[in-house]
Amino acid sequence: MEIFTKQLTPVDLERGLVLPRDSNLEHPQPFHGTIELSTIVESSAGTRLPDPVTIHCSTRSGRLVFTRGWHDIARDAGLKSGDTVTFYQEVNGGAQYKMTVRNAG
């Protein structure tokens, strides 16, 4: 199930990926602070990062934001402003979620 697709901005890369207001990510239950999402990351060509990444989500700003773990994905996948990420809920290889990244160029 697709949760969201977003074209990245410089703010997403520097501060954390803010989920779009229309994302379909349902919180398992109301929470304060952070939750962890085990995520497999792959390119649109199907190349995977070696290990699943744990993304920490925070609601401290009033919106759901991917924080710690997201910066590792952005760095390891070489993401830049204008690139697109699609986030899916999918149980696969011990991870609960899958993120596909597509470079703008």
Biopython code that builds the backbone (N, CA, C, O; Angstrom):
import numpy as np
from Bio.PDB.StructureBuilder import StructureBuilder

atoms = [
    (1, "MET", "N", (0.834, -1.172, 0.000)),
    (1, "MET", "CA", (0.000, 0.000, 0.000)),
    (1, "MET", "C", (0.884, 1.242, 0.000)),
    (1, "MET", "O", (1.733, 1.400, 0.877)),
    (2, "GLU", "N", (0.690, 2.120, -0.974)),
    (2, "GLU", "CA", (1.466, 3.356, -1.028)),
    (2, "GLU", "C", (0.983, 4.305, 0.058)),
    (2, "GLU", "O", (-0.217, 4.509, 0.239)),
    (3, "ILE", "N", (1.936, 4.877, 0.771)),
    (3, "ILE", "CA", (1.616, 5.818, 1.837)),
    (3, "ILE", "C", (1.770, 7.246, 1.346)),
    (3, "ILE", "O", (0.909, 8.087, 1.608)),
    (4, "PHE", "N", (2.860, 7.535, 0.631)),
    (4, "PHE", "CA", (3.021, 8.860, 0.034)),
    (4, "PHE", "C", (4.140, 8.849, -0.982)),
    (4, "PHE", "O", (5.022, 7.991, -0.954)),
    (5, "THR", "N", (4.089, 9.828, -1.890)),
    (5, "THR", "CA", (5.174, 10.135, -2.811)),
    (5, "THR", "C", (5.458, 11.617, -2.635)),
    (5, "THR", "O", (4.536, 12.429, -2.571)),
    (6, "LYS", "N", (6.730, 11.965, -2.558)),
    (6, "LYS", "CA", (7.080, 13.366, -2.332)),
    (6, "LYS", "C", (8.347, 13.723, -3.081)),
    (6, "LYS", "O", (9.316, 12.964, -3.082)),
    (7, "GLN", "N", (8.331, 14.895, -3.725)),
    (7, "GLN", "CA", (9.535, 15.443, -4.324)),
    (7, "GLN", "C", (10.263, 16.195, -3.213)),
    (7, "GLN", "O", (9.668, 17.022, -2.521)),
    (8, "LEU", "N", (11.539, 15.909, -3.047)),
    (8, "LEU", "CA", (12.296, 16.433, -1.923)),
    (8, "LEU", "C", (12.667, 17.901, -2.088)),
    (8, "LEU", "O", (12.932, 18.377, -3.192)),
    (9, "THR", "N", (12.677, 18.595, -0.973)),
    (9, "THR", "CA", (13.109, 19.993, -0.912)),
    (9, "THR", "C", (14.389, 20.050, -0.082)),
    (9, "THR", "O", (14.722, 19.080, 0.599)),
    (10, "PRO", "N", (15.115, 21.173, -0.126)),
    (10, "PRO", "CA", (16.302, 21.290, 0.728)),
    (10, "PRO", "C", (15.974, 21.106, 2.212)),
    (10, "PRO", "O", (16.782, 20.548, 2.954)),
    (11, "VAL", "N", (14.809, 21.563, 2.649)),
    (11, "VAL", "CA", (14.406, 21.421, 4.051)),
    (11, "VAL", "C", (14.258, 19.947, 4.414)),
    (11, "VAL", "O", (14.660, 19.537, 5.503)),
    (12, "ASP", "N", (13.678, 19.138, 3.504)),
    (12, "ASP", "CA", (13.539, 17.698, 3.761)),
    (12, "ASP", "C", (14.894, 17.045, 4.009)),
    (12, "ASP", "O", (15.018, 16.161, 4.857)),
    (13, "LEU", "N", (15.893, 17.476, 3.277)),
    (13, "LEU", "CA", (17.206, 16.865, 3.381)),
    (13, "LEU", "C", (17.985, 17.362, 4.594)),
    (13, "LEU", "O", (18.789, 16.619, 5.156)),
    (14, "GLU", "N", (17.757, 18.601, 5.002)),
    (14, "GLU", "CA", (18.522, 19.184, 6.097)),
    (14, "GLU", "C", (17.897, 18.933, 7.466)),
    (14, "GLU", "O", (18.616, 18.692, 8.436)),
    (15, "ARG", "N", (16.574, 18.986, 7.557)),
    (15, "ARG", "CA", (15.920, 18.950, 8.867)),
    (15, "ARG", "C", (15.164, 17.664, 9.148)),
    (15, "ARG", "O", (14.924, 17.331, 10.308)),
    (16, "GLY", "N", (14.789, 16.940, 8.112)),
    (16, "GLY", "CA", (13.988, 15.725, 8.278)),
    (16, "GLY", "C", (12.846, 15.752, 7.275)),
    (16, "GLY", "O", (12.373, 16.820, 6.887)),
    (17, "LEU", "N", (12.414, 14.592, 6.866)),
    (17, "LEU", "CA", (11.370, 14.478, 5.855)),
    (17, "LEU", "C", (9.998, 14.662, 6.504)),
    (17, "LEU", "O", (9.537, 13.800, 7.252)),
    (18, "VAL", "N", (9.357, 15.786, 6.212)),
    (18, "VAL", "CA", (8.017, 16.050, 6.724)),
    (18, "VAL", "C", (7.036, 15.328, 5.808)),
    (18, "VAL", "O", (7.038, 15.537, 4.595)),
    (19, "LEU", "N", (6.203, 14.481, 6.394)),
    (19, "LEU", "CA", (5.238, 13.748, 5.588)),
    (19, "LEU", "C", (4.158, 14.680, 5.075)),
    (19, "LEU", "O", (3.702, 15.562, 5.803)),
    (20, "PRO", "N", (3.743, 14.497, 3.830)),
    (20, "PRO", "CA", (2.668, 15.324, 3.277)),
    (20, "PRO", "C", (1.396, 15.142, 4.102)),
    (20, "PRO", "O", (1.158, 14.076, 4.669)),
    (21, "ARG", "N", (0.591, 16.188, 4.160)),
    (21, "ARG", "CA", (-0.656, 16.141, 4.934)),
    (21, "ARG", "C", (-1.588, 15.030, 4.448)),
    (21, "ARG", "O", (-2.378, 14.500, 5.230)),
    (22, "ASP", "N", (-1.502, 14.673, 3.155)),
    (22, "ASP", "CA", (-2.390, 13.644, 2.608)),
    (22, "ASP", "C", (-1.760, 12.246, 2.629)),
    (22, "ASP", "O", (-2.235, 11.343, 1.941)),
    (23, "SER", "N", (-0.678, 12.064, 3.428)),
    (23, "SER", "CA", (-0.060, 10.736, 3.480)),
    (23, "SER", "C", (-1.028, 9.749, 4.129)),
    (23, "SER", "O", (-1.891, 10.125, 4.922)),
    (24, "ASN", "N", (-0.860, 8.488, 3.771)),
    (24, "ASN", "CA", (-1.728, 7.430, 4.287)),
    (24, "ASN", "C", (-1.101, 6.675, 5.450)),
    (24, "ASN", "O", (-1.571, 5.598, 5.814)),
    (25, "LEU", "N", (-0.025, 7.239, 6.044)),
    (25, "LEU", "CA", (0.614, 6.555, 7.163)),
    (25, "LEU", "C", (-0.294, 6.652, 8.380)),
    (25, "LEU", "O", (-0.540, 7.734, 8.913)),
    (26, "GLU", "N", (-0.780, 5.503, 8.801)),
    (26, "GLU", "CA", (-1.642, 5.460, 9.968)),
    (26, "GLU", "C", (-0.784, 5.139, 11.179)),
    (26, "GLU", "O", (-0.045, 4.154, 11.181)),
    (27, "HIS", "N", (-0.882, 5.954, 12.191)),
    (27, "HIS", "CA", (-0.123, 5.701, 13.401)),
    (27, "HIS", "C", (-0.659, 4.426, 14.035)),
    (27, "HIS", "O", (-1.875, 4.260, 14.133)),
    (28, "PRO", "N", (0.216, 3.518, 14.468)),
    (28, "PRO", "CA", (-0.262, 2.291, 15.097)),
    (28, "PRO", "C", (-1.156, 2.602, 16.298)),
    (28, "PRO", "O", (-2.112, 1.875, 16.570)),
    (29, "GLN", "N", (-0.849, 3.666, 17.004)),
    (29, "GLN", "CA", (-1.659, 4.161, 18.106)),
    (29, "GLN", "C", (-1.149, 5.568, 18.394)),
    (29, "GLN", "O", (-0.027, 5.901, 18.011)),
    (30, "PRO", "N", (-1.934, 6.389, 19.051)),
    (30, "PRO", "CA", (-1.428, 7.732, 19.355)),
    (30, "PRO", "C", (-0.122, 7.631, 20.142)),
    (30, "PRO", "O", (0.009, 6.779, 21.021)),
    (31, "PHE", "N", (0.836, 8.491, 19.833)),
    (31, "PHE", "CA", (2.115, 8.429, 20.522)),
    (31, "PHE", "C", (2.673, 9.827, 20.719)),
    (31, "PHE", "O", (2.330, 10.763, 19.997)),
    (32, "HIS", "N", (3.534, 9.942, 21.704)),
    (32, "HIS", "CA", (4.270, 11.168, 21.956)),
    (32, "HIS", "C", (5.738, 10.839, 21.786)),
    (32, "HIS", "O", (6.164, 9.737, 22.129)),
    (33, "GLY", "N", (6.512, 11.760, 21.271)),
    (33, "GLY", "CA", (7.931, 11.490, 21.091)),
    (33, "GLY", "C", (8.191, 10.855, 19.745)),
    (33, "GLY", "O", (7.875, 11.440, 18.709)),
    (34, "THR", "N", (8.770, 9.648, 19.748)),
    (34, "THR", "CA", (9.140, 9.015, 18.484)),
    (34, "THR", "C", (8.660, 7.573, 18.427)),
    (34, "THR", "O", (8.468, 6.921, 19.453)),
    (35, "ILE", "N", (8.470, 7.088, 17.189)),
    (35, "ILE", "CA", (8.274, 5.669, 16.941)),
    (35, "ILE", "C", (9.337, 5.260, 15.932)),
    (35, "ILE", "O", (9.903, 6.114, 15.250)),
    (36, "GLU", "N", (9.613, 3.973, 15.829)),
    (36, "GLU", "CA", (10.620, 3.473, 14.911)),
    (36, "GLU", "C", (9.953, 2.648, 13.822)),
    (36, "GLU", "O", (9.080, 1.825, 14.098)),
    (37, "LEU", "N", (10.377, 2.878, 12.566)),
    (37, "LEU", "CA", (9.862, 2.131, 11.427)),
    (37, "LEU", "C", (11.032, 1.460, 10.726)),
    (37, "LEU", "O", (11.889, 2.148, 10.173)),
    (38, "SER", "N", (11.087, 0.129, 10.735)),
    (38, "SER", "CA", (12.128, -0.595, 10.026)),
    (38, "SER", "C", (11.797, -0.557, 8.543)),
    (38, "SER", "O", (10.712, -0.971, 8.134)),
    (39, "THR", "N", (12.738, -0.055, 7.729)),
    (39, "THR", "CA", (12.454, 0.261, 6.333)),
    (39, "THR", "C", (13.532, -0.276, 5.399)),
    (39, "THR", "O", (14.723, -0.129, 5.675)),
    (40, "ILE", "N", (13.122, -0.894, 4.302)),
    (40, "ILE", "CA", (14.036, -1.304, 3.235)),
    (40, "ILE", "C", (14.024, -0.197, 2.185)),
    (40, "ILE", "O", (12.961, 0.267, 1.774)),
    (41, "VAL", "N", (15.212, 0.220, 1.756)),
    (41, "VAL", "CA", (15.329, 1.317, 0.790)),
    (41, "VAL", "C", (15.917, 0.777, -0.495)),
    (41, "VAL", "O", (16.927, 0.075, -0.476)),
    (42, "GLU", "N", (15.276, 1.109, -1.632)),
    (42, "GLU", "CA", (15.828, 0.704, -2.926)),
    (42, "GLU", "C", (15.610, 1.802, -3.947)),
    (42, "GLU", "O", (14.706, 2.628, -3.820)),
    (43, "SER", "N", (16.470, 1.791, -4.973)),
    (43, "SER", "CA", (16.336, 2.749, -6.063)),
    (43, "SER", "C", (15.201, 2.305, -6.974)),
    (43, "SER", "O", (14.710, 1.181, -6.870)),
    (44, "SER", "N", (14.788, 3.198, -7.866)),
    (44, "SER", "CA", (13.725, 2.833, -8.806)),
    (44, "SER", "C", (14.176, 1.709, -9.724)),
    (44, "SER", "O", (13.344, 1.027, -10.323)),
    (45, "ALA", "N", (15.509, 1.503, -9.844)),
    (45, "ALA", "CA", (16.039, 0.411, -10.661)),
    (45, "ALA", "C", (16.090, -0.903, -9.883)),
    (45, "ALA", "O", (16.433, -1.945, -10.442)),
    (46, "GLY", "N", (15.745, -0.854, -8.581)),
    (46, "GLY", "CA", (15.710, -2.067, -7.781)),
    (46, "GLY", "C", (16.953, -2.339, -6.962)),
    (46, "GLY", "O", (17.036, -3.378, -6.307)),
    (47, "THR", "N", (17.943, -1.421, -6.978)),
    (47, "THR", "CA", (19.148, -1.589, -6.179)),
    (47, "THR", "C", (18.839, -1.210, -4.735)),
    (47, "THR", "O", (18.345, -0.115, -4.468)),
    (48, "ARG", "N", (19.133, -2.120, -3.800)),
    (48, "ARG", "CA", (18.828, -1.880, -2.387)),
    (48, "ARG", "C", (20.049, -1.400, -1.627)),
    (48, "ARG", "O", (21.183, -1.762, -1.940)),
    (49, "LEU", "N", (19.790, -0.568, -0.609)),
    (49, "LEU", "CA", (20.833, -0.303, 0.374)),
    (49, "LEU", "C", (21.069, -1.631, 1.089)),
    (49, "LEU", "O", (20.147, -2.439, 1.197)),
    (50, "PRO", "N", (22.291, -1.872, 1.580)),
    (50, "PRO", "CA", (22.629, -3.195, 2.112)),
    (50, "PRO", "C", (21.744, -3.699, 3.245)),
    (50, "PRO", "O", (21.448, -4.892, 3.303)),
    (51, "ASP", "N", (21.320, -2.831, 4.135)),
    (51, "ASP", "CA", (20.546, -3.270, 5.296)),
    (51, "ASP", "C", (19.303, -2.407, 5.456)),
    (51, "ASP", "O", (19.289, -1.250, 5.036)),
    (52, "PRO", "N", (18.258, -2.966, 6.063)),
    (52, "PRO", "CA", (17.113, -2.116, 6.394)),
    (52, "PRO", "C", (17.559, -0.989, 7.323)),
    (52, "PRO", "O", (18.475, -1.163, 8.127)),
    (53, "VAL", "N", (16.921, 0.140, 7.209)),
    (53, "VAL", "CA", (17.227, 1.311, 8.018)),
    (53, "VAL", "C", (16.060, 1.544, 8.961)),
    (53, "VAL", "O", (14.901, 1.420, 8.564)),
    (54, "THR", "N", (16.361, 1.878, 10.203)),
    (54, "THR", "CA", (15.303, 2.228, 11.138)),
    (54, "THR", "C", (15.114, 3.732, 11.100)),
    (54, "THR", "O", (16.031, 4.489, 11.419)),
    (55, "ILE", "N", (13.924, 4.163, 10.709)),
    (55, "ILE", "CA", (13.599, 5.582, 10.654)),
    (55, "ILE", "C", (12.826, 5.926, 11.918)),
    (55, "ILE", "O", (11.874, 5.234, 12.280)),
    (56, "HIS", "N", (13.231, 6.981, 12.577)),
    (56, "HIS", "CA", (12.515, 7.458, 13.754)),
    (56, "HIS", "C", (11.543, 8.541, 13.304)),
    (56, "HIS", "O", (11.924, 9.467, 12.588)),
    (57, "CYS", "N", (10.308, 8.423, 13.718)),
    (57, "CYS", "CA", (9.279, 9.405, 13.393)),
    (57, "CYS", "C", (8.956, 10.210, 14.635)),
    (57, "CYS", "O", (8.881, 9.671, 15.739)),
    (58, "SER", "N", (8.765, 11.505, 14.443)),
    (58, "SER", "CA", (8.459, 12.387, 15.555)),
    (58, "SER", "C", (7.217, 13.205, 15.232)),
    (58, "SER", "O", (6.982, 13.564, 14.078)),
    (59, "THR", "N", (6.428, 13.494, 16.251)),
    (59, "THR", "CA", (5.277, 14.386, 16.097)),
    (59, "THR", "C", (5.474, 15.647, 16.929)),
    (59, "THR", "O", (4.525, 16.400, 17.146)),
    (60, "ARG", "N", (6.671, 15.878, 17.387)),
    (60, "ARG", "CA", (6.932, 17.031, 18.261)),
    (60, "ARG", "C", (6.594, 18.359, 17.594)),
    (60, "ARG", "O", (6.176, 19.296, 18.273)),
    (61, "SER", "N", (6.767, 18.457, 16.280)),
    (61, "SER", "CA", (6.484, 19.715, 15.581)),
    (61, "SER", "C", (5.001, 19.866, 15.246)),
    (61, "SER", "O", (4.593, 20.873, 14.668)),
    (62, "GLY", "N", (4.201, 18.874, 15.607)),
    (62, "GLY", "CA", (2.781, 18.911, 15.277)),
    (62, "GLY", "C", (2.460, 18.152, 14.002)),
    (62, "GLY", "O", (1.294, 17.868, 13.730)),
    (63, "ARG", "N", (3.472, 17.820, 13.220)),
    (63, "ARG", "CA", (3.305, 17.022, 12.010)),
    (63, "ARG", "C", (4.235, 15.825, 12.112)),
    (63, "ARG", "O", (5.227, 15.861, 12.840)),
    (64, "LEU", "N", (3.915, 14.775, 11.387)),
    (64, "LEU", "CA", (4.758, 13.579, 11.408)),
    (64, "LEU", "C", (5.996, 13.829, 10.544)),
    (64, "LEU", "O", (5.884, 14.184, 9.371)),
    (65, "VAL", "N", (7.175, 13.641, 11.136)),
    (65, "VAL", "CA", (8.447, 13.912, 10.471)),
    (65, "VAL", "C", (9.364, 12.710, 10.639)),
    (65, "VAL", "O", (9.484, 12.162, 11.734)),
    (66, "PHE", "N", (10.021, 12.294, 9.536)),
    (66, "PHE", "CA", (11.072, 11.290, 9.627)),
    (66, "PHE", "C", (12.333, 12.022, 10.079)),
    (66, "PHE", "O", (12.763, 12.979, 9.435)),
    (67, "THR", "N", (12.919, 11.576, 11.178)),
    (67, "THR", "CA", (14.091, 12.252, 11.714)),
    (67, "THR", "C", (15.296, 11.331, 11.609)),
    (67, "THR", "O", (15.739, 11.025, 10.502)),
    (68, "ARG", "N", (15.833, 10.884, 12.735)),
    (68, "ARG", "CA", (17.021, 10.043, 12.732)),
    (68, "ARG", "C", (16.793, 8.814, 11.857)),
    (68, "ARG", "O", (15.727, 8.201, 11.911)),
    (69, "GLY", "N", (17.779, 8.458, 11.064)),
    (69, "GLY", "CA", (17.652, 7.346, 10.126)),
    (69, "GLY", "C", (17.382, 7.862, 8.725)),
    (69, "GLY", "O", (17.921, 7.341, 7.748)),
    (70, "TRP", "N", (16.553, 8.878, 8.629)),
    (70, "TRP", "CA", (16.260, 9.499, 7.332)),
    (70, "TRP", "C", (17.521, 10.119, 6.750)),
    (70, "TRP", "O", (17.764, 10.000, 5.549)),
    (71, "HIS", "N", (18.330, 10.780, 7.577)),
    (71, "HIS", "CA", (19.544, 11.426, 7.078)),
    (71, "HIS", "C", (20.525, 10.399, 6.527)),
    (71, "HIS", "O", (21.234, 10.671, 5.558)),
    (72, "ASP", "N", (20.566, 9.202, 7.150)),
    (72, "ASP", "CA", (21.414, 8.120, 6.635)),
    (72, "ASP", "C", (20.949, 7.683, 5.250)),
    (72, "ASP", "O", (21.763, 7.456, 4.356)),
    (73, "ILE", "N", (19.633, 7.566, 5.081)),
    (73, "ILE", "CA", (19.088, 7.188, 3.775)),
    (73, "ILE", "C", (19.460, 8.234, 2.737)),
    (73, "ILE", "O", (19.962, 7.901, 1.663)),
    (74, "ALA", "N", (19.215, 9.496, 3.055)),
    (74, "ALA", "CA", (19.493, 10.581, 2.105)),
    (74, "ALA", "C", (20.961, 10.580, 1.695)),
    (74, "ALA", "O", (21.284, 10.747, 0.519)),
    (75, "ARG", "N", (21.849, 10.390, 2.671)),
    (75, "ARG", "CA", (23.292, 10.382, 2.383)),
    (75, "ARG", "C", (23.668, 9.152, 1.560)),
    (75, "ARG", "O", (24.314, 9.278, 0.519)),
    (76, "ASP", "N", (23.267, 7.961, 2.020)),
    (76, "ASP", "CA", (23.676, 6.716, 1.364)),
    (76, "ASP", "C", (23.099, 6.580, -0.046)),
    (76, "ASP", "O", (23.728, 5.985, -0.921)),
    (77, "ALA", "N", (21.908, 7.130, -0.264)),
    (77, "ALA", "CA", (21.284, 7.055, -1.586)),
    (77, "ALA", "C", (21.668, 8.249, -2.465)),
    (77, "ALA", "O", (21.283, 8.306, -3.633)),
    (78, "GLY", "N", (22.427, 9.204, -1.909)),
    (78, "GLY", "CA", (22.857, 10.373, -2.680)),
    (78, "GLY", "C", (21.694, 11.261, -3.082)),
    (78, "GLY", "O", (21.703, 11.835, -4.172)),
    (79, "LEU", "N", (20.695, 11.384, -2.221)),
    (79, "LEU", "CA", (19.504, 12.168, -2.560)),
    (79, "LEU", "C", (19.796, 13.660, -2.569)),
    (79, "LEU", "O", (20.602, 14.161, -1.786)),
    (80, "LYS", "N", (19.116, 14.358, -3.482)),
    (80, "LYS", "CA", (19.247, 15.809, -3.615)),
    (80, "LYS", "C", (17.854, 16.410, -3.752)),
    (80, "LYS", "O", (16.876, 15.704, -3.998)),
    (81, "SER", "N", (17.785, 17.711, -3.589)),
    (81, "SER", "CA", (16.527, 18.417, -3.798)),
    (81, "SER", "C", (16.019, 18.127, -5.211)),
    (81, "SER", "O", (16.788, 18.175, -6.171)),
    (82, "GLY", "N", (14.734, 17.828, -5.339)),
    (82, "GLY", "CA", (14.146, 17.493, -6.637)),
    (82, "GLY", "C", (13.975, 15.997, -6.847)),
    (82, "GLY", "O", (13.168, 15.576, -7.676)),
    (83, "ASP", "N", (14.738, 15.178, -6.093)),
    (83, "ASP", "CA", (14.563, 13.723, -6.172)),
    (83, "ASP", "C", (13.216, 13.354, -5.554)),
    (83, "ASP", "O", (12.632, 14.141, -4.810)),
    (84, "THR", "N", (12.731, 12.158, -5.866)),
    (84, "THR", "CA", (11.416, 11.727, -5.402)),
    (84, "THR", "C", (11.551, 10.472, -4.548)),
    (84, "THR", "O", (12.318, 9.565, -4.871)),
    (85, "VAL", "N", (10.792, 10.436, -3.450)),
    (85, "VAL", "CA", (10.724, 9.237, -2.626)),
    (85, "VAL", "C", (9.277, 8.764, -2.569)),
    (85, "VAL", "O", (8.352, 9.572, -2.492)),
    (86, "THR", "N", (9.095, 7.460, -2.607)),
    (86, "THR", "CA", (7.779, 6.846, -2.438)),
    (86, "THR", "C", (7.903, 5.873, -1.283)),
    (86, "THR", "O", (8.814, 5.046, -1.248)),
    (87, "PHE", "N", (6.983, 5.977, -0.342)),
    (87, "PHE", "CA", (7.021, 5.177, 0.872)),
    (87, "PHE", "C", (5.834, 4.238, 0.869)),
    (87, "PHE", "O", (4.698, 4.673, 0.681)),
    (88, "TYR", "N", (6.085, 2.940, 1.077)),
    (88, "TYR", "CA", (5.059, 1.900, 1.041)),
    (88, "TYR", "C", (5.013, 1.160, 2.367)),
    (88, "TYR", "O", (6.025, 1.054, 3.061)),
    (89, "GLN", "N", (3.850, 0.653, 2.717)),
    (89, "GLN", "CA", (3.763, -0.292, 3.822)),
    (89, "GLN", "C", (3.793, -1.671, 3.197)),
    (89, "GLN", "O", (2.932, -2.026, 2.393)),
    (90, "GLU", "N", (4.799, -2.446, 3.579)),
    (90, "GLU", "CA", (5.000, -3.766, 2.983)),
    (90, "GLU", "C", (5.907, -4.566, 3.898)),
    (90, "GLU", "O", (7.035, -4.149, 4.162)),
    (91, "VAL", "N", (5.445, -5.691, 4.382)),
    (91, "VAL", "CA", (6.295, -6.527, 5.221)),
    (91, "VAL", "C", (7.212, -7.312, 4.295)),
    (91, "VAL", "O", (6.744, -8.086, 3.460)),
    (92, "ASN", "N", (8.532, -7.113, 4.444)),
    (92, "ASN", "CA", (9.481, -7.697, 3.521)),
    (92, "ASN", "C", (10.832, -7.840, 4.209)),
    (92, "ASN", "O", (11.431, -6.838, 4.600)),
    (93, "GLY", "N", (11.314, -9.047, 4.362)),
    (93, "GLY", "CA", (12.649, -9.260, 4.908)),
    (93, "GLY", "C", (12.842, -8.712, 6.309)),
    (93, "GLY", "O", (13.922, -8.215, 6.628)),
    (94, "GLY", "N", (11.828, -8.790, 7.150)),
    (94, "GLY", "CA", (11.946, -8.305, 8.510)),
    (94, "GLY", "C", (11.618, -6.834, 8.678)),
    (94, "GLY", "O", (11.506, -6.355, 9.806)),
    (95, "ALA", "N", (11.463, -6.110, 7.588)),
    (95, "ALA", "CA", (11.106, -4.692, 7.666)),
    (95, "ALA", "C", (9.612, -4.547, 7.435)),
    (95, "ALA", "O", (8.995, -5.384, 6.776)),
    (96, "GLN", "N", (9.035, -3.486, 7.977)),
    (96, "GLN", "CA", (7.610, -3.239, 7.816)),
    (96, "GLN", "C", (7.305, -2.336, 6.623)),
    (96, "GLN", "O", (6.184, -2.321, 6.115)),
    (97, "TYR", "N", (8.310, -1.588, 6.183)),
    (97, "TYR", "CA", (8.080, -0.562, 5.170)),
    (97, "TYR", "C", (9.135, -0.639, 4.093)),
    (97, "TYR", "O", (10.201, -1.225, 4.284)),
    (98, "LYS", "N", (8.824, -0.036, 2.953)),
    (98, "LYS", "CA", (9.749, 0.010, 1.820)),
    (98, "LYS", "C", (9.716, 1.435, 1.270)),
    (98, "LYS", "O", (8.648, 2.032, 1.135)),
    (99, "MET", "N", (10.892, 1.969, 0.957)),
    (99, "MET", "CA", (10.996, 3.291, 0.371)),
    (99, "MET", "C", (11.737, 3.153, -0.953)),
    (99, "MET", "O", (12.825, 2.581, -1.006)),
    (100, "THR", "N", (11.148, 3.674, -2.010)),
    (100, "THR", "CA", (11.801, 3.702, -3.319)),
    (100, "THR", "C", (12.227, 5.131, -3.594)),
    (100, "THR", "O", (11.447, 6.066, -3.412)),
    (101, "VAL", "N", (13.475, 5.297, -4.035)),
    (101, "VAL", "CA", (13.997, 6.637, -4.321)),
    (101, "VAL", "C", (14.298, 6.744, -5.819)),
    (101, "VAL", "O", (14.791, 5.802, -6.438)),
    (102, "ARG", "N", (13.989, 7.909, -6.381)),
    (102, "ARG", "CA", (14.235, 8.150, -7.797)),
    (102, "ARG", "C", (14.929, 9.498, -7.944)),
    (102, "ARG", "O", (14.414, 10.525, -7.502)),
    (103, "ASN", "N", (16.104, 9.483, -8.568)),
    (103, "ASN", "CA", (16.844, 10.708, -8.772)),
    (103, "ASN", "C", (16.219, 11.530, -9.890)),
    (103, "ASN", "O", (15.758, 10.980, -10.890)),
    (104, "ALA", "N", (16.206, 12.845, -9.717)),
    (104, "ALA", "CA", (15.582, 13.750, -10.680)),
    (104, "ALA", "C", (16.277, 13.709, -12.034)),
    (104, "ALA", "O", (15.634, 13.838, -13.075)),
    (105, "GLY", "N", (17.616, 13.525, -12.011)),
    (105, "GLY", "CA", (18.384, 13.553, -13.264)),
    (105, "GLY", "C", (18.221, 12.299, -14.007)),
    (105, "GLY", "O", (18.794, 12.141, -15.085)),
]
sb = StructureBuilder()
sb.init_structure("model")
sb.init_model(0)
sb.init_chain("A")
sb.init_seg("    ")
for serial, (resi, resn, name, xyz) in enumerate(atoms, 1):
    if name == "N":
        sb.init_residue(resn, " ", resi, " ")
    sb.init_atom(name, np.array(xyz, "f"), 0.0, 1.0, " ", f" {name:<3s}", serial, name[0])
structure = sb.get_structure()
